[in-house]
Amino acid sequence: MEHANDTIGLRAQLGQLLFARVAGPEGPRNRARIHGTPGPRWFGPDRPIRRVHGDASMFIGGLSALLLQSLHPLAMAAVEAHSGYRGDPWGRLQRTSTFLATTTYGTAEFAEQACARVRAVHDRVRGVSADGEPYRAADPRLLGWVHAAEVDSFLRAHQRYGAHPLTPAGYDGYVLDAARIAQELGVADPPTDRAELSRTLAGYRPELRATPAAHRAARFLLLRPPVPLAVRLPYGALAANAVSLLPPWAARELGLPRLPLVDQWCVRPLGSAVTSAVRWAMAPGRPADTSPVE
């Protein structure tokens, strides 16, 4: 009995530490507000987006999405100049996770307010890239790339590491659900199934390349992460699997090594183990549908 109590205590402590890191000091209040406020939601309990965003695979998918998104030179120029991801990486993560939780699980009113706040931020972000090309964060073309890269990365992660992978129709449903949020953010004609998502990604391919800013972001995320030494090993496993999830061409653009045998026999098993550990730690006390990054 004492051993069981110790295990429960350790589990709760790890879960609280993870939640505090990802959700920030306002996490408990935001969680109560998101899940406890009555009212209609954009997505019902049976919608695929709830299963995908509520799974620990999002930790790998989110990191992989950042690497993939960095390959659009104008999107990366905007991020480097305006996001403060190196100066305040945890704050950026906490804002992103709260947005995902709000739009996925919160009331329609809260979701609309969250999207309006993001649109207002995008309206103010504009500048000129290192190559002299102007950019606007509110440009539907740039928004479309960020959305497509994110959805593709979340799907890849859930298919590989999700506790309960969806059927093919379910994954198409996830793309459709995500399109609802994308439209509210200003994306024009977002993909609504995986076939459209594949065509959308292919349509961006001529625009994508690894700029010095993209290489700096990859080094920061993979080699100099803002995490304590005690968790560098599990973070390294997440990072290796984020690279493993990338399309081969994207890994080559960023100069990231991909060794098939190492990937199959070492990287992926480690990813499954770390994801399972995160899922185990964050399970106690969670509402039935809660994003691990909420």
Rosetta silent file (secondary structure, phi, psi, omega in degrees, C-alpha in Angstrom):
SEQUENCE: MEHANDTIGLRAQLGQLLFARVAGPEGPRNRARIHGTPGPRWFGPDRPIRRVHGDASMFIGGLSALLLQSLHPLAMAAVEAHSGYRGDPWGRLQRTSTFLATTTYGTAEFAEQACARVRAVHDRVRGVSADGEPYRAADPRLLGWVHAAEVDSFLRAHQRYGAHPLTPAGYDGYVLDAARIAQELGVADPPTDRAELSRTLAGYRPELRATPAAHRAARFLLLRPPVPLAVRLPYGALAANAVSLLPPWAARELGLPRLPLVDQWCVRPLGSAVTSAVRWAMAPGRPADTSPVE
SCORE:     score description
SCORE:     0.000 S_00000001
   1 L     0.000  -42.554 -179.716    0.000    0.000    0.000 S_00000001
   2 H   -63.096  -41.309  178.793    2.827    2.377    0.902 S_00000001
   3 H   -63.056  -40.696  179.008    4.556    1.668   -2.429 S_00000001
   4 H   -63.856  -41.127  178.459    1.315    2.331   -4.295 S_00000001
   5 H   -64.693  -38.590  177.500    0.862    5.629   -2.461 S_00000001
   6 H   -62.755  -41.446  179.776    4.438    6.630   -3.312 S_00000001
   7 H   -63.902  -43.337  178.661    3.794    5.860   -6.967 S_00000001
   8 H   -62.918  -40.677  179.362    0.601    7.905   -6.971 S_00000001
   9 H   -64.624  -43.394  178.163    2.431   10.770   -5.281 S_00000001
  10 H   -62.926  -42.573  179.954    5.285   10.701   -7.785 S_00000001
  11 H   -60.659  -44.979 -179.592    2.834   10.557  -10.643 S_00000001
  12 H   -64.853  -41.088 -179.872    0.914   13.545   -9.334 S_00000001
  13 H   -63.682  -45.079  179.296    4.108   15.549   -8.783 S_00000001
  14 H   -63.438  -42.567  179.286    5.391   14.871  -12.291 S_00000001
  15 H   -61.818  -41.656  179.819    2.020   15.713  -13.784 S_00000001
  16 H   -66.273  -39.049  178.862    1.848   18.991  -11.872 S_00000001
  17 H   -64.466  -45.373  178.784    5.379   19.946  -12.951 S_00000001
  18 H   -62.264  -45.652 -178.772    4.615   19.237  -16.604 S_00000001
  19 H   -62.598  -41.975 -179.588    1.327   21.087  -16.446 S_00000001
  20 H   -63.428  -39.776  179.504    2.923   24.095  -14.760 S_00000001
  21 H   -65.681  -44.770 -172.731    5.638   24.278  -17.408 S_00000001
  22 H   -83.754  -35.529 -175.621    3.291   23.964  -20.351 S_00000001
  23 H   -97.206  -20.456  177.483    0.244   25.841  -19.065 S_00000001
  24 L    83.530  179.280 -175.494    1.948   28.510  -16.956 S_00000001
  25 L   -64.026  -24.550  179.001    0.869   30.131  -13.682 S_00000001
  26 L   -90.169    5.207 -176.022   -2.648   30.757  -14.999 S_00000001
  27 H   -54.247  -52.520 -179.586   -3.019   27.118  -16.051 S_00000001
  28 H   -59.694  -41.659  179.839   -5.381   25.939  -13.279 S_00000001
  29 H   -66.151  -43.091  178.949   -7.613   28.988  -13.682 S_00000001
  30 H   -62.999  -41.267 -179.461   -7.652   28.642  -17.478 S_00000001
  31 H   -61.866  -45.025  179.420   -8.456   24.931  -17.235 S_00000001
  32 H   -62.628  -40.304 -179.180  -11.402   25.561  -14.917 S_00000001
  33 H   -67.679  -45.172 -176.539  -12.681   28.317  -17.189 S_00000001
  34 H   -64.022  -46.962 -173.241  -12.266   26.317  -20.413 S_00000001
  35 H   -91.160  -22.329 -173.783  -13.877   23.125  -19.162 S_00000001
  36 H   -95.937  -13.074 -178.288  -16.246   24.472  -16.537 S_00000001
  37 L   -81.138  124.442  179.129  -18.043   27.211  -18.430 S_00000001
  38 L   -74.254  156.020  177.490  -21.363   26.002  -19.870 S_00000001
  39 L   140.828  164.897 -179.955  -22.317   26.782  -23.431 S_00000001
  40 L   -65.795  146.302  178.391  -22.076   25.470  -26.988 S_00000001
  41 E  -113.512  158.602  172.292  -18.676   24.358  -28.268 S_00000001
  42 L   -66.198  -33.283 -173.671  -17.212   24.277  -31.757 S_00000001
  43 L  -128.828  125.884  178.056  -16.424   20.587  -31.280 S_00000001
  44 L   -75.214  170.838 -176.137  -18.514   17.955  -29.533 S_00000001
  45 L   -58.851  -24.226 -176.409  -17.068   15.200  -27.325 S_00000001
  46 L   -93.765    3.827 -175.529  -16.896   12.736  -30.232 S_00000001
  47 L   -77.810  141.771 -177.134  -14.914   14.975  -32.616 S_00000001
  48 H   -58.471  -31.834 -176.665  -11.440   13.784  -33.693 S_00000001
  49 H   -61.980  -30.815  178.406   -9.755   17.069  -32.783 S_00000001
  50 H   -67.070  -39.416 -179.607  -10.452   16.386  -29.124 S_00000001
  51 H   -69.842  -42.789 -178.280   -8.695   13.037  -29.274 S_00000001
  52 H   -66.194  -51.043 -176.325   -5.666   14.348  -31.163 S_00000001
  53 H   -72.869  -14.331  178.417   -5.165   17.489  -29.081 S_00000001
  54 L   -94.622    8.321 -175.895   -5.782   15.576  -25.862 S_00000001
  55 L  -106.810  149.253 -179.346   -2.983   13.067  -26.451 S_00000001
  56 L   -65.469  -15.500  175.988    0.608   13.225  -25.225 S_00000001
  57 L   -60.788  -17.315  178.757    1.825   12.771  -28.808 S_00000001
  58 H   -61.959  -26.440  179.175    1.239   16.519  -29.142 S_00000001
  59 H   -63.406  -41.909  177.107    4.545   17.141  -27.370 S_00000001
  60 H   -75.546  -44.156 -179.029    6.423   15.562  -30.271 S_00000001
  61 H   -60.021  -39.869 -179.639    4.037   16.860  -32.915 S_00000001
  62 H   -65.622  -41.823  178.570    4.320   20.430  -31.683 S_00000001
  63 H   -65.940  -41.193  177.951    8.114   20.408  -31.758 S_00000001
  64 H   -64.489  -37.428  178.638    8.134   18.857  -35.213 S_00000001
  65 H   -61.547  -41.521  179.468    5.657   21.491  -36.413 S_00000001
  66 H   -61.828  -40.987  178.522    7.981   24.303  -35.341 S_00000001
  67 H   -64.368  -44.732 -178.927   10.840   22.778  -37.332 S_00000001
  68 H   -67.149  -43.552 -179.439    8.682   22.309  -40.422 S_00000001
  69 H   -61.389  -30.452 -176.834    7.121   25.772  -40.206 S_00000001
  70 L   -65.067  -13.133 -175.480   10.579   27.362  -40.048 S_00000001
  71 L   -81.013   -4.756  171.069   11.221   26.363  -43.663 S_00000001
  72 L   -92.258  115.792 -172.993    9.093   29.165  -45.073 S_00000001
  73 H   -56.008  -39.144 -177.734   11.524   32.117  -45.206 S_00000001
  74 H   -75.198  -39.153  176.388    8.878   34.801  -44.637 S_00000001
  75 H   -62.449  -41.654 -179.556    7.114   32.918  -41.838 S_00000001
  76 H   -69.309  -36.120  177.122   10.479   32.342  -40.141 S_00000001
  77 H   -61.651  -41.147  178.900   11.472   35.996  -40.587 S_00000001
  78 H   -65.931  -41.879 -179.839    8.291   37.047  -38.801 S_00000001
  79 H   -64.172  -46.520 -176.607    8.859   34.560  -35.989 S_00000001
  80 H   -65.735  -37.230 -175.831   12.464   35.579  -35.425 S_00000001
  81 H   -81.518  -26.331 -168.293   11.717   39.285  -35.457 S_00000001
  82 H  -125.988  -18.068 -170.747    8.490   39.360  -33.464 S_00000001
  83 L   -85.671  -24.682 -176.660    7.787   36.195  -31.464 S_00000001
  84 L    66.289   31.309 -173.626   10.529   36.364  -28.839 S_00000001
  85 L   -66.251  -26.824  178.602   10.802   32.578  -28.900 S_00000001
  86 L   -84.782  -34.862 -179.840   14.377   32.632  -27.602 S_00000001
  87 L   -76.931  -30.797 -178.048   13.841   35.289  -24.950 S_00000001
  88 L  -142.043   62.091 -175.603   10.576   33.844  -23.635 S_00000001
  89 H   -64.513  -37.089 -178.148   10.168   30.296  -24.999 S_00000001
  90 H   -71.725  -35.928  176.641    8.002   29.053  -22.138 S_00000001
  91 H   -63.332  -40.854  178.616    5.694   32.035  -22.383 S_00000001
  92 H   -64.517  -42.859  178.255    5.223   31.402  -26.087 S_00000001
  93 H   -61.315  -42.809 -177.810    4.510   27.722  -25.421 S_00000001
  94 H   -65.604  -38.706  177.594    2.024   28.597  -22.699 S_00000001
  95 H   -66.479  -40.933  179.793    0.164   31.040  -24.931 S_00000001
  96 H   -65.934  -44.555 -178.042    0.021   28.500  -27.749 S_00000001
  97 H   -65.114  -37.640  178.138   -1.156   25.679  -25.490 S_00000001
  98 H   -66.541  -38.769  177.163   -3.867   27.868  -23.978 S_00000001
  99 H   -62.297  -46.054  179.955   -5.059   28.829  -27.451 S_00000001
 100 H   -61.048  -44.652 -179.185   -5.230   25.170  -28.519 S_00000001
 101 H   -65.165  -40.732 -177.986   -7.106   24.173  -25.384 S_00000001
 102 H   -65.257  -46.317 -177.193   -9.533   27.090  -25.674 S_00000001
 103 H   -74.007  -27.533 -178.926  -10.428   26.507  -29.307 S_00000001
 104 H   -82.136  -41.997 -170.911  -10.621   22.723  -28.919 S_00000001
 105 H  -117.102  -17.678 -174.668  -12.538   22.416  -25.643 S_00000001
 106 L   -78.558  175.095  177.812  -13.810   25.864  -24.695 S_00000001
 107 E   -66.049  160.057  178.128  -17.132   27.480  -25.451 S_00000001
 108 H   -58.402  -37.685  179.545  -17.723   28.926  -28.914 S_00000001
 109 H   -63.235  -45.816  178.761  -17.600   32.393  -27.364 S_00000001
 110 H   -63.791  -40.665 -179.234  -14.192   31.749  -25.776 S_00000001
 111 H   -63.232  -43.216  179.221  -12.882   30.210  -29.014 S_00000001
 112 H   -64.333  -39.519  178.205  -13.991   33.211  -31.060 S_00000001
 113 H   -65.074  -40.757  179.497  -12.379   35.590  -28.568 S_00000001
 114 H   -63.057  -42.866  178.975   -9.113   33.631  -28.661 S_00000001
 115 H   -66.409  -37.425  178.348   -9.009   33.740  -32.465 S_00000001
 116 H   -63.095  -39.181  178.746   -9.792   37.470  -32.452 S_00000001
 117 H   -64.782  -41.203  179.159   -6.825   38.099  -30.142 S_00000001
 118 H   -65.940  -41.649  177.894   -4.499   36.154  -32.439 S_00000001
 119 H   -60.695  -39.271  179.811   -5.778   38.030  -35.505 S_00000001
 120 H   -64.012  -39.808  176.628   -5.126   41.332  -33.733 S_00000001
 121 H   -64.213  -46.836 -179.466   -1.524   40.277  -33.034 S_00000001
 122 H   -59.276  -37.258 -178.587   -1.031   39.158  -36.640 S_00000001
 123 H   -61.593  -26.132 -177.688   -2.339   42.505  -37.922 S_00000001
 124 H   -91.204  -13.234 -174.578    0.519   44.277  -36.143 S_00000001
 125 L   -93.067  113.234  176.223    3.295   41.936  -37.298 S_00000001
 126 E  -156.057  161.004 -177.984    4.950   43.035  -40.504 S_00000001
 127 E   175.043 -159.342 -178.972    8.453   43.725  -41.710 S_00000001
 128 E  -131.903  131.873 -179.549   11.118   42.901  -44.271 S_00000001
 129 L   -71.495  171.258  177.958   13.085   39.650  -44.410 S_00000001
 130 L   -60.888  -24.076  178.045   16.884   39.470  -44.555 S_00000001
 131 L   -88.336    3.915  177.778   16.512   39.079  -48.327 S_00000001
 132 L    85.051   14.349 -179.243   14.559   42.316  -48.563 S_00000001
 133 L   -97.978  127.632 -179.464   11.148   40.731  -49.084 S_00000001
 134 E   -71.331  150.856  176.853    8.230   42.287  -47.182 S_00000001
 135 E  -140.260  155.838  172.173    5.986   40.082  -45.065 S_00000001
 136 E  -135.071  128.766 -179.768    2.743   40.368  -43.098 S_00000001
 137 L   -63.759  -25.276 -179.406    1.778   37.790  -40.507 S_00000001
 138 L   -84.359    0.705  177.792   -1.864   38.272  -41.533 S_00000001
 139 L   -60.012  120.406 -178.513   -1.078   37.285  -45.127 S_00000001
 140 H   -56.316  -30.565  179.362   -3.483   34.374  -45.863 S_00000001
 141 H   -66.225  -44.650  177.950   -0.728   32.618  -47.800 S_00000001
 142 H   -67.543  -42.452  177.616    1.616   32.587  -44.796 S_00000001
 143 H   -59.322  -37.768  179.606   -1.205   31.660  -42.439 S_00000001
 144 H   -63.919  -38.241  178.212   -2.055   28.770  -44.745 S_00000001
 145 H   -67.399  -47.307 -179.554    1.481   27.396  -44.545 S_00000001
 146 H   -58.570  -42.027  179.557    1.651   27.626  -40.763 S_00000001
 147 H   -65.299  -49.819 -176.732   -1.710   25.873  -40.496 S_00000001
 148 H   -62.343  -42.168  179.897   -0.917   23.091  -42.985 S_00000001
 149 H   -64.955  -38.610  179.266    2.481   22.364  -41.431 S_00000001
 150 H   -66.503  -48.911 -178.287    0.956   22.232  -37.949 S_00000001
 151 H   -61.970  -43.384  179.600   -1.919   19.944  -38.910 S_00000001
 152 H   -61.527  -42.616 -178.705    0.381   17.612  -40.829 S_00000001
 153 H   -67.432  -42.373  178.392    2.803   17.389  -37.886 S_00000001
 154 H   -62.949  -39.524  178.594    0.055   16.752  -35.331 S_00000001
 155 H   -64.174  -47.810  179.849   -1.373   14.025  -37.555 S_00000001
 156 H   -57.480  -43.565 -178.630    1.994   12.328  -38.061 S_00000001
 157 H   -65.856  -42.856 -177.869    2.644   12.354  -34.322 S_00000001
 158 H   -69.147  -37.773  177.955   -0.764   10.976  -33.412 S_00000001
 159 H   -62.277  -35.440 -176.200   -0.605    8.232  -36.022 S_00000001
 160 H   -88.905  -38.817 -170.502    2.758    7.090  -34.663 S_00000001
 161 H  -121.007   -2.610 -178.098    2.501    7.753  -30.917 S_00000001
 162 L   -63.734  143.741  179.767   -1.181    8.296  -30.130 S_00000001
 163 L   -65.115  -35.700 -179.180   -2.690    6.108  -27.436 S_00000001
 164 L  -135.809   81.844 -178.439   -5.736    5.431  -29.602 S_00000001
 165 L   -55.655  147.618 -178.695   -4.987    6.138  -33.277 S_00000001
 166 L   -82.464  164.954  170.308   -7.945    7.181  -35.380 S_00000001
 167 L   -73.793  165.700  174.750   -9.389    5.446  -38.416 S_00000001
 168 H   -53.239  -41.686  177.867   -8.583    6.977  -41.842 S_00000001
 169 H   -64.630  -34.981  178.142  -12.001    8.662  -41.751 S_00000001
 170 H   -64.873  -40.129  178.138  -11.205    9.965  -38.282 S_00000001
 171 H   -68.430  -36.559  172.642   -7.988   11.575  -39.468 S_00000001
 172 H   -60.783  -39.622  178.324   -9.864   13.204  -42.333 S_00000001
 173 H   -63.431  -34.455  176.745  -12.289   14.444  -39.682 S_00000001
 174 H   -63.545  -43.916  178.906   -9.399   15.948  -37.752 S_00000001
 175 H   -61.214  -40.259  178.485   -8.295   17.958  -40.792 S_00000001
 176 H   -64.597  -43.716  178.324  -11.876   19.161  -41.196 S_00000001
 177 H   -60.666  -46.006 -178.054  -12.099   20.160  -37.524 S_00000001
 178 H   -63.284  -30.233  178.825   -8.795   22.041  -37.707 S_00000001
 179 H   -63.042  -30.792  178.812  -10.059   23.907  -40.787 S_00000001
 180 H   -61.008  -43.274  178.654  -12.779   25.459  -38.610 S_00000001
 181 H   -70.206  -41.897 -178.255  -10.133   27.156  -36.461 S_00000001
 182 H   -59.489  -42.369  179.412   -7.987   28.075  -39.479 S_00000001
 183 H   -61.326  -39.654 -179.899  -10.848   29.903  -41.161 S_00000001
 184 H   -66.239  -26.294  179.738  -11.451   31.931  -38.019 S_00000001
 185 H   -86.252  -10.813  177.776   -7.758   32.936  -38.052 S_00000001
 186 L   110.518    9.868  176.727   -7.890   34.111  -41.652 S_00000001
 187 L   -75.389  130.346  179.519   -6.706   31.108  -43.661 S_00000001
 188 L   -88.139  123.355  176.686   -8.341   31.082  -47.082 S_00000001
 189 L    51.368   59.238  177.496   -9.777   27.695  -48.113 S_00000001
 190 L   -65.619  153.485  178.889   -7.900   25.484  -45.626 S_00000001
 191 L   -62.541  146.748 -177.227   -7.724   21.760  -46.465 S_00000001
 192 L  -118.133    0.617  170.977  -10.630   19.691  -45.185 S_00000001
 193 L  -154.175  175.805 -173.600   -9.225   16.157  -45.562 S_00000001
 194 H   -68.198  -32.104  177.956   -5.822   14.491  -45.845 S_00000001
 195 H   -64.662  -43.962  176.802   -5.802   14.451  -49.638 S_00000001
 196 H   -65.822  -37.281  178.059   -6.333   18.203  -49.724 S_00000001
 197 H   -61.245  -43.730  178.974   -3.730   18.629  -46.990 S_00000001
 198 H   -61.629  -42.417  179.038   -1.176   16.716  -49.074 S_00000001
 199 H   -66.743  -37.527  178.852   -1.892   18.887  -52.121 S_00000001
 200 H   -63.002  -46.695  179.569   -1.652   22.030  -50.023 S_00000001
 201 H   -61.663  -42.696  179.373    1.751   21.066  -48.644 S_00000001
 202 H   -63.229  -34.174  179.914    3.015   20.169  -52.106 S_00000001
 203 H   -66.203  -25.284  178.822    1.865   23.556  -53.388 S_00000001
 204 H   -86.171  -15.468 -170.168    4.149   25.323  -50.902 S_00000001
 205 H   -52.584  -41.727 -179.645    7.219   23.221  -51.675 S_00000001
 206 H   -63.965  -19.228 -177.886    8.804   25.656  -54.206 S_00000001
 207 H   -88.947   -8.566 -167.645    8.698   28.428  -51.581 S_00000001
 208 L   -98.744  138.049  174.903   10.444   26.474  -48.834 S_00000001
 209 L  -165.115  160.579 -179.319   14.106   26.489  -47.881 S_00000001
 210 L   -90.130  106.431  175.779   16.265   26.581  -44.786 S_00000001
 211 L   -83.756  168.164  173.260   17.399   30.141  -44.156 S_00000001
 212 H   -54.470  -35.971  178.212   20.004   31.060  -41.517 S_00000001
 213 H   -63.779  -38.490  178.074   17.082   31.983  -39.264 S_00000001
 214 H   -65.830  -40.676  177.559   15.635   28.481  -39.684 S_00000001
 215 H   -64.275  -38.992  177.775   18.992   26.920  -38.802 S_00000001
 216 H   -63.747  -41.265  178.953   19.216   29.131  -35.701 S_00000001
 217 H   -64.014  -42.016  179.914   15.745   28.048  -34.630 S_00000001
 218 H   -64.082  -41.511  178.690   16.614   24.367  -35.136 S_00000001
 219 H   -63.225  -40.417  179.488   19.804   24.701  -33.086 S_00000001
 220 H   -63.974  -47.342 -175.788   17.876   26.403  -30.303 S_00000001
 221 H   -69.925  -36.424 -171.683   15.099   23.806  -30.242 S_00000001
 222 H   -98.363  -35.368 -172.838   17.310   20.733  -30.629 S_00000001
 223 L  -108.871  -28.436 -178.029   20.693   21.591  -29.125 S_00000001
 224 L  -128.251   54.911 -177.388   20.119   24.447  -26.660 S_00000001
 225 L   -70.167  149.045 -179.215   16.606   23.909  -25.307 S_00000001
 226 L   -83.038   60.214 -178.684   15.504   25.989  -22.306 S_00000001
 227 L  -126.905  151.138  178.634   15.056   22.970  -20.041 S_00000001
 228 L   -62.145  155.507 -179.555   16.820   21.949  -16.804 S_00000001
 229 H   -57.407  -32.959 -175.858   19.687   19.475  -17.030 S_00000001
 230 H   -63.133  -24.581 -177.351   17.598   16.882  -15.193 S_00000001
 231 H  -114.148   13.430  179.107   15.170   16.589  -18.101 S_00000001
 232 H   -62.484  -36.534 -177.955   17.607   16.987  -20.998 S_00000001
 233 H   -65.484  -53.172  177.163   17.548   13.235  -21.685 S_00000001
 234 H   -63.111  -35.680  176.738   13.755   12.878  -22.107 S_00000001
 235 H   -63.541  -39.509  177.722   13.670   16.167  -24.007 S_00000001
 236 H   -59.831  -37.097  177.214   16.393   14.805  -26.286 S_00000001
 237 H   -65.844  -41.971  177.087   14.201   11.791  -27.011 S_00000001
 238 H   -62.240  -42.990 -178.585   11.285   14.083  -27.881 S_00000001
 239 H   -64.619  -43.232  179.203   13.545   16.190  -30.097 S_00000001
 240 H   -61.290  -37.734  179.716   14.962   13.172  -31.930 S_00000001
 241 H   -75.558  -28.870  173.718   11.452   11.960  -32.629 S_00000001
 242 H   -63.108  -40.734  176.108   10.365   15.409  -33.791 S_00000001
 243 H   -66.129  -41.405 -179.832   13.132   15.200  -36.395 S_00000001
 244 H   -60.403  -31.405 -179.101   12.096   11.638  -37.239 S_00000001
 245 H   -74.653  -22.298 -175.350    8.558   12.849  -37.992 S_00000001
 246 L   -61.527  145.766  169.319    9.704   15.425  -40.534 S_00000001
 247 L   -56.815  143.639 -176.626    9.239   14.677  -44.218 S_00000001
 248 H   -52.054  -40.769 -178.767   12.649   13.512  -45.536 S_00000001
 249 H   -63.352  -35.038 -179.131   13.089   16.594  -47.719 S_00000001
 250 H   -69.197  -41.359  176.795   12.513   18.869  -44.711 S_00000001
 251 H   -62.306  -39.859  178.292   15.130   17.086  -42.610 S_00000001
 252 H   -64.825  -42.217  179.215   17.609   17.399  -45.487 S_00000001
 253 H   -57.848  -40.862 -178.117   16.890   21.118  -45.863 S_00000001
 254 L   -84.598   -3.194 -179.871   17.671   21.672  -42.186 S_00000001
 255 L    69.080   32.458 -177.857   20.727   19.435  -42.328 S_00000001
 256 L   -97.859  130.687 -175.427   19.342   17.073  -39.710 S_00000001
 257 L   -69.724  142.451  175.423   20.616   13.479  -39.756 S_00000001
 258 L  -136.169  106.679  179.199   18.221   10.630  -40.470 S_00000001
 259 L  -109.184  111.047 -171.617   19.641    7.108  -40.096 S_00000001
 260 H   -53.298  -45.953 -177.702   16.916    4.541  -40.903 S_00000001
 261 H   -67.727  -41.985  177.226   18.186    1.733  -38.642 S_00000001
 262 H   -62.970  -40.558  179.710   18.833    4.062  -35.711 S_00000001
 263 H   -62.014  -45.300 -175.419   15.426    5.610  -36.275 S_00000001
 264 H   -70.828  -42.337 -170.093   13.648    2.251  -36.310 S_00000001
 265 H   -98.968  -12.665 -177.374   15.424    0.539  -33.433 S_00000001
 266 H  -126.216  -55.853 -172.262   16.303    3.428  -31.136 S_00000001
 267 H   -64.345  -51.824 -176.175   14.590    6.740  -31.862 S_00000001
 268 H   -65.407  -43.658  175.669   11.010    5.527  -32.289 S_00000001
 269 H   -59.760  -38.187  176.923   11.003    3.179  -29.270 S_00000001
 270 H   -63.891  -40.134  178.401   12.370    6.023  -27.148 S_00000001
 271 H   -62.092  -42.261  177.985    9.629    8.287  -28.472 S_00000001
 272 H   -64.155  -39.491 -178.911    6.969    5.764  -27.551 S_00000001
 273 H   -67.160  -45.621 -178.507    8.449    5.348  -24.074 S_00000001
 274 H   -67.646  -40.970  178.362    8.680    9.076  -23.331 S_00000001
 275 H   -61.921  -42.283  177.739    5.211    9.738  -24.725 S_00000001
 276 H   -62.963  -37.743  179.290    3.795    6.947  -22.578 S_00000001
 277 H   -66.223  -41.677  177.957    5.560    8.386  -19.522 S_00000001
 278 H   -63.259  -43.237 -179.863    4.106   11.842  -20.180 S_00000001
 279 H   -62.246  -41.908  179.392    0.656   10.321  -20.655 S_00000001
 280 H   -63.537  -43.674 -175.566    1.016    8.383  -17.384 S_00000001
 281 H   -69.405  -34.062 -173.712    2.157   11.446  -15.448 S_00000001
 282 H   -94.295    1.695 -178.844   -0.583   13.748  -16.702 S_00000001
 283 L   -71.703  -39.942 -174.001   -3.470   11.311  -16.320 S_00000001
 284 L   -62.262  129.407  172.235   -4.358   11.872  -12.622 S_00000001
 285 L    76.780    2.410 -179.663   -7.110   14.377  -12.095 S_00000001
 286 L   -77.058  142.997  170.495   -7.466   15.333  -15.744 S_00000001
 287 L   -61.952  164.942 -174.867  -10.912   16.009  -17.125 S_00000001
 288 L   -58.175  -37.251 -179.434  -12.071   13.456  -19.694 S_00000001
 289 L  -125.328   93.353 -177.856  -11.072   15.690  -22.607 S_00000001
 290 L  -136.062  131.316  175.906   -8.071   17.794  -21.777 S_00000001
 291 L   -68.745  136.555  175.774   -5.144   18.760  -23.919 S_00000001
 292 L   -66.076  -16.613  178.963   -1.815   17.734  -22.387 S_00000001
 293 L  -104.563   18.565  179.684   -0.579   21.155  -23.475 S_00000001
 294 L   -79.385    0.000    0.000   -3.505   23.011  -21.911 S_00000001
